[in-house]
Amino acid sequence: MNVVVTGGTGALGAAVVEALLARGMSVHLPIHEPALPEHLPWRDRVQATPRVSLDDEAAVARYYASLPSLWASVHLVGGFGMAPVTETSLADFEKQWRLNTVTCFLACREAVRAMKGGGRIVNVAARPAVQPTSGMIAYATAKAGVAALTQALAAEVLAQGILVNAVLPSIIDSAANRASMPGADHASWPKPAQLAETIAFLASEQNALTTGTLIPVYGRA
């Protein structure tokens, strides 16, 4: 089974790719980089396409049209930003929308076009999309867009046998997050490998019933 993973070279993405490979899936990665980073242990077991801009409508359409028959598409690419509303420019707001919501929309649309006879789509929203947090207005709004997109799309494509869900992480236990919050309780944060197992299930044939859901994966955070 062929599955696309956007954002596959990040901490969560690398864990998701590993979990999908363990399930016997053929993983396809559209990446912004010119090549896969050397540190990824599975880099020789995936099909990577370099320099794909996931907020470019034509580029995303070309990428999905080039794939073999598609079973699943997992959308992890995105970005994060914090600032009080009075210090959030329109450019800041639009950047979060484009990084998170636009990339998800384009990948979802082209995945639906590429799926024949059913499939699975998994998006990544975030806890602030449903439990807004002070100082994250642009990010929370963008991730709320991902959540709404997920539920609307699930209703639209159910008759085609395509199941669409989103996971809502809290703070993920990554090296970057630990560095930015050294005094936090890292043990309470969900681990990339734990989140990856939930995502891999939602993208698999074993998920035969769940669609249109926003699944909290907060850990103890």
mmCIF file of the C-alpha atoms, coordinates in Angstrom:
data_MODEL
# 
_entry.id   MODEL 
# 
loop_
_atom_site.group_PDB 
_atom_site.id 
_atom_site.type_symbol 
_atom_site.label_atom_id 
_atom_site.label_alt_id 
_atom_site.label_comp_id 
_atom_site.label_asym_id 
_atom_site.label_entity_id 
_atom_site.label_seq_id 
_atom_site.pdbx_PDB_ins_code 
_atom_site.Cartn_x 
_atom_site.Cartn_y 
_atom_site.Cartn_z 
_atom_site.occupancy 
_atom_site.B_iso_or_equiv 
_atom_site.pdbx_formal_charge 
_atom_site.auth_seq_id 
_atom_site.auth_comp_id 
_atom_site.auth_asym_id 
_atom_site.auth_atom_id 
_atom_site.pdbx_PDB_model_num 
ATOM 1   C CA . MET A 1 1   ? 0.000   0.000  0.000   1.00 0.00 ? 1   MET A CA 1 
ATOM 2   C CA . ASN A 1 2   ? 1.280   3.426  -0.943  1.00 0.00 ? 2   ASN A CA 1 
ATOM 3   C CA . VAL A 1 3   ? 1.136   6.226  1.621   1.00 0.00 ? 3   VAL A CA 1 
ATOM 4   C CA . VAL A 1 4   ? 2.288   9.838  1.471   1.00 0.00 ? 4   VAL A CA 1 
ATOM 5   C CA . VAL A 1 5   ? 3.744   11.546 4.533   1.00 0.00 ? 5   VAL A CA 1 
ATOM 6   C CA . THR A 1 6   ? 4.255   15.306 4.461   1.00 0.00 ? 6   THR A CA 1 
ATOM 7   C CA . GLY A 1 7   ? 6.645   16.699 7.041   1.00 0.00 ? 7   GLY A CA 1 
ATOM 8   C CA . GLY A 1 8   ? 8.273   13.296 7.221   1.00 0.00 ? 8   GLY A CA 1 
ATOM 9   C CA . THR A 1 9   ? 11.745  14.496 8.190   1.00 0.00 ? 9   THR A CA 1 
ATOM 10  C CA . GLY A 1 10  ? 10.789  16.113 11.519  1.00 0.00 ? 10  GLY A CA 1 
ATOM 11  C CA . ALA A 1 11  ? 10.758  14.407 14.919  1.00 0.00 ? 11  ALA A CA 1 
ATOM 12  C CA . LEU A 1 12  ? 7.140   13.248 14.635  1.00 0.00 ? 12  LEU A CA 1 
ATOM 13  C CA . GLY A 1 13  ? 7.422   12.615 10.914  1.00 0.00 ? 13  GLY A CA 1 
ATOM 14  C CA . ALA A 1 14  ? 10.423  10.320 11.283  1.00 0.00 ? 14  ALA A CA 1 
ATOM 15  C CA . ALA A 1 15  ? 8.555   8.253  13.876  1.00 0.00 ? 15  ALA A CA 1 
ATOM 16  C CA . VAL A 1 16  ? 5.447   8.066  11.669  1.00 0.00 ? 16  VAL A CA 1 
ATOM 17  C CA . VAL A 1 17  ? 7.479   6.891  8.685   1.00 0.00 ? 17  VAL A CA 1 
ATOM 18  C CA . GLU A 1 18  ? 9.068   4.189  10.833  1.00 0.00 ? 18  GLU A CA 1 
ATOM 19  C CA . ALA A 1 19  ? 5.667   3.026  12.102  1.00 0.00 ? 19  ALA A CA 1 
ATOM 20  C CA . LEU A 1 20  ? 4.212   2.881  8.584   1.00 0.00 ? 20  LEU A CA 1 
ATOM 21  C CA . LEU A 1 21  ? 7.203   0.965  7.242   1.00 0.00 ? 21  LEU A CA 1 
ATOM 22  C CA . ALA A 1 22  ? 6.786   -1.504 10.113  1.00 0.00 ? 22  ALA A CA 1 
ATOM 23  C CA . ARG A 1 23  ? 3.226   -2.100 8.854   1.00 0.00 ? 23  ARG A CA 1 
ATOM 24  C CA . GLY A 1 24  ? 4.581   -2.971 5.413   1.00 0.00 ? 24  GLY A CA 1 
ATOM 25  C CA . MET A 1 25  ? 3.516   0.230  3.675   1.00 0.00 ? 25  MET A CA 1 
ATOM 26  C CA . SER A 1 26  ? 5.395   1.870  0.814   1.00 0.00 ? 26  SER A CA 1 
ATOM 27  C CA . VAL A 1 27  ? 6.138   5.398  2.006   1.00 0.00 ? 27  VAL A CA 1 
ATOM 28  C CA . HIS A 1 28  ? 6.409   8.419  -0.302  1.00 0.00 ? 28  HIS A CA 1 
ATOM 29  C CA . LEU A 1 29  ? 7.847   11.683 1.010   1.00 0.00 ? 29  LEU A CA 1 
ATOM 30  C CA . PRO A 1 30  ? 7.519   15.083 -0.652  1.00 0.00 ? 30  PRO A CA 1 
ATOM 31  C CA . ILE A 1 31  ? 10.324  17.049 1.001   1.00 0.00 ? 31  ILE A CA 1 
ATOM 32  C CA . HIS A 1 32  ? 11.402  20.678 0.885   1.00 0.00 ? 32  HIS A CA 1 
ATOM 33  C CA . GLU A 1 33  ? 15.080  19.727 1.218   1.00 0.00 ? 33  GLU A CA 1 
ATOM 34  C CA . PRO A 1 34  ? 17.270  18.794 -1.774  1.00 0.00 ? 34  PRO A CA 1 
ATOM 35  C CA . ALA A 1 35  ? 17.828  15.334 -0.206  1.00 0.00 ? 35  ALA A CA 1 
ATOM 36  C CA . LEU A 1 36  ? 16.827  13.326 2.839   1.00 0.00 ? 36  LEU A CA 1 
ATOM 37  C CA . PRO A 1 37  ? 18.930  14.103 5.932   1.00 0.00 ? 37  PRO A CA 1 
ATOM 38  C CA . GLU A 1 38  ? 21.676  11.561 6.531   1.00 0.00 ? 38  GLU A CA 1 
ATOM 39  C CA . HIS A 1 39  ? 20.619  10.761 10.112  1.00 0.00 ? 39  HIS A CA 1 
ATOM 40  C CA . LEU A 1 40  ? 17.298  9.148  9.161   1.00 0.00 ? 40  LEU A CA 1 
ATOM 41  C CA . PRO A 1 41  ? 17.703  5.369  9.597   1.00 0.00 ? 41  PRO A CA 1 
ATOM 42  C CA . TRP A 1 42  ? 15.064  4.517  7.006   1.00 0.00 ? 42  TRP A CA 1 
ATOM 43  C CA . ARG A 1 43  ? 16.248  6.932  4.290   1.00 0.00 ? 43  ARG A CA 1 
ATOM 44  C CA . ASP A 1 44  ? 17.001  4.097  1.829   1.00 0.00 ? 44  ASP A CA 1 
ATOM 45  C CA . ARG A 1 45  ? 13.576  2.487  2.318   1.00 0.00 ? 45  ARG A CA 1 
ATOM 46  C CA . VAL A 1 46  ? 11.340  5.359  1.192   1.00 0.00 ? 46  VAL A CA 1 
ATOM 47  C CA . GLN A 1 47  ? 10.590  7.178  -2.049  1.00 0.00 ? 47  GLN A CA 1 
ATOM 48  C CA . ALA A 1 48  ? 11.553  10.822 -1.553  1.00 0.00 ? 48  ALA A CA 1 
ATOM 49  C CA . THR A 1 49  ? 10.822  13.661 -3.970  1.00 0.00 ? 49  THR A CA 1 
ATOM 50  C CA . PRO A 1 50  ? 12.968  16.729 -3.223  1.00 0.00 ? 50  PRO A CA 1 
ATOM 51  C CA . ARG A 1 51  ? 12.068  20.408 -3.403  1.00 0.00 ? 51  ARG A CA 1 
ATOM 52  C CA . VAL A 1 52  ? 8.294   20.100 -3.241  1.00 0.00 ? 52  VAL A CA 1 
ATOM 53  C CA . SER A 1 53  ? 6.675   23.277 -1.880  1.00 0.00 ? 53  SER A CA 1 
ATOM 54  C CA . LEU A 1 54  ? 3.571   22.064 -0.095  1.00 0.00 ? 54  LEU A CA 1 
ATOM 55  C CA . ASP A 1 55  ? 1.910   25.484 -0.118  1.00 0.00 ? 55  ASP A CA 1 
ATOM 56  C CA . ASP A 1 56  ? 2.239   25.685 -3.915  1.00 0.00 ? 56  ASP A CA 1 
ATOM 57  C CA . GLU A 1 57  ? -1.007  24.492 -5.503  1.00 0.00 ? 57  GLU A CA 1 
ATOM 58  C CA . ALA A 1 58  ? 0.499   23.448 -8.820  1.00 0.00 ? 58  ALA A CA 1 
ATOM 59  C CA . ALA A 1 59  ? 3.453   21.679 -7.182  1.00 0.00 ? 59  ALA A CA 1 
ATOM 60  C CA . VAL A 1 60  ? 1.210   19.661 -4.865  1.00 0.00 ? 60  VAL A CA 1 
ATOM 61  C CA . ALA A 1 61  ? -1.085  18.695 -7.737  1.00 0.00 ? 61  ALA A CA 1 
ATOM 62  C CA . ARG A 1 62  ? 1.873   17.539 -9.816  1.00 0.00 ? 62  ARG A CA 1 
ATOM 63  C CA . TYR A 1 63  ? 3.314   15.540 -6.948  1.00 0.00 ? 63  TYR A CA 1 
ATOM 64  C CA . TYR A 1 64  ? 0.146   13.571 -6.169  1.00 0.00 ? 64  TYR A CA 1 
ATOM 65  C CA . ALA A 1 65  ? -0.563  13.007 -9.870  1.00 0.00 ? 65  ALA A CA 1 
ATOM 66  C CA . SER A 1 66  ? 2.867   11.372 -10.214 1.00 0.00 ? 66  SER A CA 1 
ATOM 67  C CA . LEU A 1 67  ? 2.201   8.722  -7.552  1.00 0.00 ? 67  LEU A CA 1 
ATOM 68  C CA . PRO A 1 68  ? 1.090   5.122  -8.009  1.00 0.00 ? 68  PRO A CA 1 
ATOM 69  C CA . SER A 1 69  ? -2.335  4.132  -6.700  1.00 0.00 ? 69  SER A CA 1 
ATOM 70  C CA . LEU A 1 70  ? -2.637  5.812  -3.301  1.00 0.00 ? 70  LEU A CA 1 
ATOM 71  C CA . TRP A 1 71  ? -4.030  4.262  -0.119  1.00 0.00 ? 71  TRP A CA 1 
ATOM 72  C CA . ALA A 1 72  ? -3.272  6.857  2.555   1.00 0.00 ? 72  ALA A CA 1 
ATOM 73  C CA . SER A 1 73  ? -1.988  10.379 3.046   1.00 0.00 ? 73  SER A CA 1 
ATOM 74  C CA . VAL A 1 74  ? -0.659  11.688 6.370   1.00 0.00 ? 74  VAL A CA 1 
ATOM 75  C CA . HIS A 1 75  ? -0.183  15.439 6.746   1.00 0.00 ? 75  HIS A CA 1 
ATOM 76  C CA . LEU A 1 76  ? 2.339   16.509 9.374   1.00 0.00 ? 76  LEU A CA 1 
ATOM 77  C CA . VAL A 1 77  ? 3.922   19.562 7.782   1.00 0.00 ? 77  VAL A CA 1 
ATOM 78  C CA . GLY A 1 78  ? 3.262   22.815 9.637   1.00 0.00 ? 78  GLY A CA 1 
ATOM 79  C CA . GLY A 1 79  ? 4.729   25.535 11.768  1.00 0.00 ? 79  GLY A CA 1 
ATOM 80  C CA . PHE A 1 80  ? 4.405   27.124 15.200  1.00 0.00 ? 80  PHE A CA 1 
ATOM 81  C CA . GLY A 1 81  ? 4.439   30.673 16.461  1.00 0.00 ? 81  GLY A CA 1 
ATOM 82  C CA . MET A 1 82  ? 3.616   32.538 19.663  1.00 0.00 ? 82  MET A CA 1 
ATOM 83  C CA . ALA A 1 83  ? 2.831   36.206 20.298  1.00 0.00 ? 83  ALA A CA 1 
ATOM 84  C CA . PRO A 1 84  ? 0.147   38.308 21.978  1.00 0.00 ? 84  PRO A CA 1 
ATOM 85  C CA . VAL A 1 85  ? -2.580  39.454 19.598  1.00 0.00 ? 85  VAL A CA 1 
ATOM 86  C CA . THR A 1 86  ? -1.333  43.043 19.698  1.00 0.00 ? 86  THR A CA 1 
ATOM 87  C CA . GLU A 1 87  ? 2.068   41.844 18.529  1.00 0.00 ? 87  GLU A CA 1 
ATOM 88  C CA . THR A 1 88  ? 0.735   39.553 15.810  1.00 0.00 ? 88  THR A CA 1 
ATOM 89  C CA . SER A 1 89  ? 0.986   41.122 12.367  1.00 0.00 ? 89  SER A CA 1 
ATOM 90  C CA . LEU A 1 90  ? -1.200  40.138 9.445   1.00 0.00 ? 90  LEU A CA 1 
ATOM 91  C CA . ALA A 1 91  ? 1.905   38.606 7.908   1.00 0.00 ? 91  ALA A CA 1 
ATOM 92  C CA . ASP A 1 92  ? 2.398   36.471 11.041  1.00 0.00 ? 92  ASP A CA 1 
ATOM 93  C CA . PHE A 1 93  ? -1.234  35.382 10.932  1.00 0.00 ? 93  PHE A CA 1 
ATOM 94  C CA . GLU A 1 94  ? -1.133  34.544 7.235   1.00 0.00 ? 94  GLU A CA 1 
ATOM 95  C CA . LYS A 1 95  ? 2.144   32.662 7.660   1.00 0.00 ? 95  LYS A CA 1 
ATOM 96  C CA . GLN A 1 96  ? 0.601   30.321 10.248  1.00 0.00 ? 96  GLN A CA 1 
ATOM 97  C CA . TRP A 1 97  ? -2.474  29.840 8.068   1.00 0.00 ? 97  TRP A CA 1 
ATOM 98  C CA . ARG A 1 98  ? -0.356  28.997 5.055   1.00 0.00 ? 98  ARG A CA 1 
ATOM 99  C CA . LEU A 1 99  ? 2.042   26.679 6.891   1.00 0.00 ? 99  LEU A CA 1 
ATOM 100 C CA . ASN A 1 100 ? -0.677  24.734 8.663   1.00 0.00 ? 100 ASN A CA 1 
ATOM 101 C CA . THR A 1 101 ? -4.060  25.077 6.971   1.00 0.00 ? 101 THR A CA 1 
ATOM 102 C CA . VAL A 1 102 ? -3.186  25.688 3.336   1.00 0.00 ? 102 VAL A CA 1 
ATOM 103 C CA . THR A 1 103 ? -0.649  22.861 3.164   1.00 0.00 ? 103 THR A CA 1 
ATOM 104 C CA . CYS A 1 104 ? -3.180  20.505 4.749   1.00 0.00 ? 104 CYS A CA 1 
ATOM 105 C CA . PHE A 1 105 ? -5.978  21.558 2.404   1.00 0.00 ? 105 PHE A CA 1 
ATOM 106 C CA . LEU A 1 106 ? -3.895  21.112 -0.748  1.00 0.00 ? 106 LEU A CA 1 
ATOM 107 C CA . ALA A 1 107 ? -2.597  17.702 0.334   1.00 0.00 ? 107 ALA A CA 1 
ATOM 108 C CA . CYS A 1 108 ? -6.090  16.550 1.316   1.00 0.00 ? 108 CYS A CA 1 
ATOM 109 C CA . ARG A 1 109 ? -7.616  17.670 -1.960  1.00 0.00 ? 109 ARG A CA 1 
ATOM 110 C CA . GLU A 1 110 ? -4.999  15.995 -4.107  1.00 0.00 ? 110 GLU A CA 1 
ATOM 111 C CA . ALA A 1 111 ? -5.046  12.844 -1.970  1.00 0.00 ? 111 ALA A CA 1 
ATOM 112 C CA . VAL A 1 112 ? -8.786  12.504 -2.563  1.00 0.00 ? 112 VAL A CA 1 
ATOM 113 C CA . ARG A 1 113 ? -8.206  12.836 -6.289  1.00 0.00 ? 113 ARG A CA 1 
ATOM 114 C CA . ALA A 1 114 ? -5.480  10.180 -6.175  1.00 0.00 ? 114 ALA A CA 1 
ATOM 115 C CA . MET A 1 115 ? -7.409  7.610  -4.116  1.00 0.00 ? 115 MET A CA 1 
ATOM 116 C CA . LYS A 1 116 ? -9.316  4.999  -6.074  1.00 0.00 ? 116 LYS A CA 1 
ATOM 117 C CA . GLY A 1 117 ? -11.682 2.715  -4.199  1.00 0.00 ? 117 GLY A CA 1 
ATOM 118 C CA . GLY A 1 118 ? -11.207 4.171  -0.737  1.00 0.00 ? 118 GLY A CA 1 
ATOM 119 C CA . GLY A 1 119 ? -8.362  5.208  1.504   1.00 0.00 ? 119 GLY A CA 1 
ATOM 120 C CA . ARG A 1 120 ? -7.312  7.019  4.653   1.00 0.00 ? 120 ARG A CA 1 
ATOM 121 C CA . ILE A 1 121 ? -6.335  10.615 5.396   1.00 0.00 ? 121 ILE A CA 1 
ATOM 122 C CA . VAL A 1 122 ? -4.768  11.665 8.708   1.00 0.00 ? 122 VAL A CA 1 
ATOM 123 C CA . ASN A 1 123 ? -4.165  15.298 9.607   1.00 0.00 ? 123 ASN A CA 1 
ATOM 124 C CA . VAL A 1 124 ? -2.395  16.850 12.579  1.00 0.00 ? 124 VAL A CA 1 
ATOM 125 C CA . ALA A 1 125 ? -4.185  19.688 14.342  1.00 0.00 ? 125 ALA A CA 1 
ATOM 126 C CA . ALA A 1 126 ? -3.188  20.608 17.909  1.00 0.00 ? 126 ALA A CA 1 
ATOM 127 C CA . ARG A 1 127 ? -4.602  20.927 21.398  1.00 0.00 ? 127 ARG A CA 1 
ATOM 128 C CA . PRO A 1 128 ? -4.870  24.732 21.120  1.00 0.00 ? 128 PRO A CA 1 
ATOM 129 C CA . ALA A 1 129 ? -7.355  24.227 18.262  1.00 0.00 ? 129 ALA A CA 1 
ATOM 130 C CA . VAL A 1 130 ? -9.946  23.003 20.762  1.00 0.00 ? 130 VAL A CA 1 
ATOM 131 C CA . GLN A 1 131 ? -8.501  24.372 24.013  1.00 0.00 ? 131 GLN A CA 1 
ATOM 132 C CA . PRO A 1 132 ? -7.187  27.802 23.000  1.00 0.00 ? 132 PRO A CA 1 
ATOM 133 C CA . THR A 1 133 ? -4.086  28.977 24.824  1.00 0.00 ? 133 THR A CA 1 
ATOM 134 C CA . SER A 1 134 ? -3.125  32.581 25.510  1.00 0.00 ? 134 SER A CA 1 
ATOM 135 C CA . GLY A 1 135 ? -0.506  33.978 23.172  1.00 0.00 ? 135 GLY A CA 1 
ATOM 136 C CA . MET A 1 136 ? -1.132  31.561 20.284  1.00 0.00 ? 136 MET A CA 1 
ATOM 137 C CA . ILE A 1 137 ? -3.927  33.261 18.360  1.00 0.00 ? 137 ILE A CA 1 
ATOM 138 C CA . ALA A 1 138 ? -2.454  32.779 14.891  1.00 0.00 ? 138 ALA A CA 1 
ATOM 139 C CA . TYR A 1 139 ? -1.353  29.194 15.529  1.00 0.00 ? 139 TYR A CA 1 
ATOM 140 C CA . ALA A 1 140 ? -4.591  28.196 17.293  1.00 0.00 ? 140 ALA A CA 1 
ATOM 141 C CA . THR A 1 141 ? -6.701  29.676 14.493  1.00 0.00 ? 141 THR A CA 1 
ATOM 142 C CA . ALA A 1 142 ? -4.688  27.887 11.822  1.00 0.00 ? 142 ALA A CA 1 
ATOM 143 C CA . LYS A 1 143 ? -4.915  24.543 13.620  1.00 0.00 ? 143 LYS A CA 1 
ATOM 144 C CA . ALA A 1 144 ? -8.646  25.083 14.207  1.00 0.00 ? 144 ALA A CA 1 
ATOM 145 C CA . GLY A 1 145 ? -8.868  25.398 10.439  1.00 0.00 ? 145 GLY A CA 1 
ATOM 146 C CA . VAL A 1 146 ? -7.212  21.988 10.117  1.00 0.00 ? 146 VAL A CA 1 
ATOM 147 C CA . ALA A 1 147 ? -9.733  20.543 12.570  1.00 0.00 ? 147 ALA A CA 1 
ATOM 148 C CA . ALA A 1 148 ? -12.722 21.999 10.688  1.00 0.00 ? 148 ALA A CA 1 
ATOM 149 C CA . LEU A 1 149 ? -11.272 20.897 7.354   1.00 0.00 ? 149 LEU A CA 1 
ATOM 150 C CA . THR A 1 150 ? -10.896 17.355 8.689   1.00 0.00 ? 150 THR A CA 1 
ATOM 151 C CA . GLN A 1 151 ? -14.493 17.042 9.813   1.00 0.00 ? 151 GLN A CA 1 
ATOM 152 C CA . ALA A 1 152 ? -15.963 18.682 6.719   1.00 0.00 ? 152 ALA A CA 1 
ATOM 153 C CA . LEU A 1 153 ? -13.885 16.491 4.408   1.00 0.00 ? 153 LEU A CA 1 
ATOM 154 C CA . ALA A 1 154 ? -14.788 13.337 6.337   1.00 0.00 ? 154 ALA A CA 1 
ATOM 155 C CA . ALA A 1 155 ? -18.471 14.005 5.680   1.00 0.00 ? 155 ALA A CA 1 
ATOM 156 C CA . GLU A 1 156 ? -17.849 14.788 2.016   1.00 0.00 ? 156 GLU A CA 1 
ATOM 157 C CA . VAL A 1 157 ? -15.813 11.707 1.078   1.00 0.00 ? 157 VAL A CA 1 
ATOM 158 C CA . LEU A 1 158 ? -17.382 9.028  3.283   1.00 0.00 ? 158 LEU A CA 1 
ATOM 159 C CA . ALA A 1 159 ? -19.371 7.619  0.376   1.00 0.00 ? 159 ALA A CA 1 
ATOM 160 C CA . GLN A 1 160 ? -16.085 7.125  -1.493  1.00 0.00 ? 160 GLN A CA 1 
ATOM 161 C CA . GLY A 1 161 ? -14.769 4.915  1.296   1.00 0.00 ? 161 GLY A CA 1 
ATOM 162 C CA . ILE A 1 162 ? -12.208 7.495  2.430   1.00 0.00 ? 162 ILE A CA 1 
ATOM 163 C CA . LEU A 1 163 ? -11.899 7.903  6.204   1.00 0.00 ? 163 LEU A CA 1 
ATOM 164 C CA . VAL A 1 164 ? -10.512 11.224 7.450   1.00 0.00 ? 164 VAL A CA 1 
ATOM 165 C CA . ASN A 1 165 ? -9.310  11.948 10.983  1.00 0.00 ? 165 ASN A CA 1 
ATOM 166 C CA . ALA A 1 166 ? -6.977  14.270 12.860  1.00 0.00 ? 166 ALA A CA 1 
ATOM 167 C CA . VAL A 1 167 ? -4.841  13.852 15.940  1.00 0.00 ? 167 VAL A CA 1 
ATOM 168 C CA . LEU A 1 168 ? -4.449  16.719 18.406  1.00 0.00 ? 168 LEU A CA 1 
ATOM 169 C CA . PRO A 1 169 ? -1.081  16.565 20.180  1.00 0.00 ? 169 PRO A CA 1 
ATOM 170 C CA . SER A 1 170 ? -0.112  18.727 23.096  1.00 0.00 ? 170 SER A CA 1 
ATOM 171 C CA . ILE A 1 171 ? 3.600   19.557 23.417  1.00 0.00 ? 171 ILE A CA 1 
ATOM 172 C CA . ILE A 1 172 ? 5.525   16.767 21.685  1.00 0.00 ? 172 ILE A CA 1 
ATOM 173 C CA . ASP A 1 173 ? 8.637   15.435 23.406  1.00 0.00 ? 173 ASP A CA 1 
ATOM 174 C CA . SER A 1 174 ? 11.169  16.468 20.779  1.00 0.00 ? 174 SER A CA 1 
ATOM 175 C CA . ALA A 1 175 ? 14.721  17.736 21.100  1.00 0.00 ? 175 ALA A CA 1 
ATOM 176 C CA . ALA A 1 176 ? 13.665  21.177 19.879  1.00 0.00 ? 176 ALA A CA 1 
ATOM 177 C CA . ASN A 1 177 ? 10.834  21.454 22.415  1.00 0.00 ? 177 ASN A CA 1 
ATOM 178 C CA . ARG A 1 178 ? 13.093  20.288 25.252  1.00 0.00 ? 178 ARG A CA 1 
ATOM 179 C CA . ALA A 1 179 ? 15.663  22.909 24.298  1.00 0.00 ? 179 ALA A CA 1 
ATOM 180 C CA . SER A 1 180 ? 13.059  25.680 24.223  1.00 0.00 ? 180 SER A CA 1 
ATOM 181 C CA . MET A 1 181 ? 11.506  24.616 27.565  1.00 0.00 ? 181 MET A CA 1 
ATOM 182 C CA . PRO A 1 182 ? 14.338  23.106 29.633  1.00 0.00 ? 182 PRO A CA 1 
ATOM 183 C CA . GLY A 1 183 ? 12.491  23.454 32.940  1.00 0.00 ? 183 GLY A CA 1 
ATOM 184 C CA . ALA A 1 184 ? 9.302   21.685 31.839  1.00 0.00 ? 184 ALA A CA 1 
ATOM 185 C CA . ASP A 1 185 ? 8.183   18.199 32.877  1.00 0.00 ? 185 ASP A CA 1 
ATOM 186 C CA . HIS A 1 186 ? 9.323   16.419 29.741  1.00 0.00 ? 186 HIS A CA 1 
ATOM 187 C CA . ALA A 1 187 ? 8.177   13.039 31.048  1.00 0.00 ? 187 ALA A CA 1 
ATOM 188 C CA . SER A 1 188 ? 4.563   14.168 30.767  1.00 0.00 ? 188 SER A CA 1 
ATOM 189 C CA . TRP A 1 189 ? 4.818   15.041 27.077  1.00 0.00 ? 189 TRP A CA 1 
ATOM 190 C CA . PRO A 1 190 ? 3.637   12.526 24.439  1.00 0.00 ? 190 PRO A CA 1 
ATOM 191 C CA . LYS A 1 191 ? 6.536   10.830 22.648  1.00 0.00 ? 191 LYS A CA 1 
ATOM 192 C CA . PRO A 1 192 ? 6.785   10.872 18.837  1.00 0.00 ? 192 PRO A CA 1 
ATOM 193 C CA . ALA A 1 193 ? 6.744   7.050  18.708  1.00 0.00 ? 193 ALA A CA 1 
ATOM 194 C CA . GLN A 1 194 ? 3.544   6.959  20.778  1.00 0.00 ? 194 GLN A CA 1 
ATOM 195 C CA . LEU A 1 195 ? 1.807   9.473  18.534  1.00 0.00 ? 195 LEU A CA 1 
ATOM 196 C CA . ALA A 1 196 ? 3.058   7.597  15.485  1.00 0.00 ? 196 ALA A CA 1 
ATOM 197 C CA . GLU A 1 197 ? 1.286   4.411  16.547  1.00 0.00 ? 197 GLU A CA 1 
ATOM 198 C CA . THR A 1 198 ? -2.057  6.237  16.697  1.00 0.00 ? 198 THR A CA 1 
ATOM 199 C CA . ILE A 1 199 ? -1.460  7.855  13.314  1.00 0.00 ? 199 ILE A CA 1 
ATOM 200 C CA . ALA A 1 200 ? -0.357  4.568  11.723  1.00 0.00 ? 200 ALA A CA 1 
ATOM 201 C CA . PHE A 1 201 ? -3.518  2.858  12.953  1.00 0.00 ? 201 PHE A CA 1 
ATOM 202 C CA . LEU A 1 202 ? -5.745  5.604  11.555  1.00 0.00 ? 202 LEU A CA 1 
ATOM 203 C CA . ALA A 1 203 ? -3.940  5.288  8.202   1.00 0.00 ? 203 ALA A CA 1 
ATOM 204 C CA . SER A 1 204 ? -4.304  1.507  8.086   1.00 0.00 ? 204 SER A CA 1 
ATOM 205 C CA . GLU A 1 205 ? -6.940  -0.951 6.920   1.00 0.00 ? 205 GLU A CA 1 
ATOM 206 C CA . GLN A 1 206 ? -7.446  -1.903 10.567  1.00 0.00 ? 206 GLN A CA 1 
ATOM 207 C CA . ASN A 1 207 ? -9.205  1.430  10.962  1.00 0.00 ? 207 ASN A CA 1 
ATOM 208 C CA . ALA A 1 208 ? -12.490 0.448  9.363   1.00 0.00 ? 208 ALA A CA 1 
ATOM 209 C CA . LEU A 1 209 ? -14.893 2.628  11.372  1.00 0.00 ? 209 LEU A CA 1 
ATOM 210 C CA . THR A 1 210 ? -13.342 5.842  12.665  1.00 0.00 ? 210 THR A CA 1 
ATOM 211 C CA . THR A 1 211 ? -13.820 8.999  10.612  1.00 0.00 ? 211 THR A CA 1 
ATOM 212 C CA . GLY A 1 212 ? -14.436 12.671 11.241  1.00 0.00 ? 212 GLY A CA 1 
ATOM 213 C CA . THR A 1 213 ? -12.816 12.523 14.667  1.00 0.00 ? 213 THR A CA 1 
ATOM 214 C CA . LEU A 1 214 ? -10.409 14.861 16.427  1.00 0.00 ? 214 LEU A CA 1 
ATOM 215 C CA . ILE A 1 215 ? -8.407  12.544 18.640  1.00 0.00 ? 215 ILE A CA 1 
ATOM 216 C CA . PRO A 1 216 ? -6.701  14.030 21.718  1.00 0.00 ? 216 PRO A CA 1 
ATOM 217 C CA . VAL A 1 217 ? -3.197  12.660 22.170  1.00 0.00 ? 217 VAL A CA 1 
ATOM 218 C CA . TYR A 1 218 ? -2.121  14.838 25.078  1.00 0.00 ? 218 TYR A CA 1 
ATOM 219 C CA . GLY A 1 219 ? -0.252  12.407 27.275  1.00 0.00 ? 219 GLY A CA 1 
ATOM 220 C CA . ARG A 1 220 ? -0.177  13.830 30.810  1.00 0.00 ? 220 ARG A CA 1 
ATOM 221 C CA . ALA A 1 221 ? 0.696   17.343 29.634  1.00 0.00 ? 221 ALA A CA 1 
# 
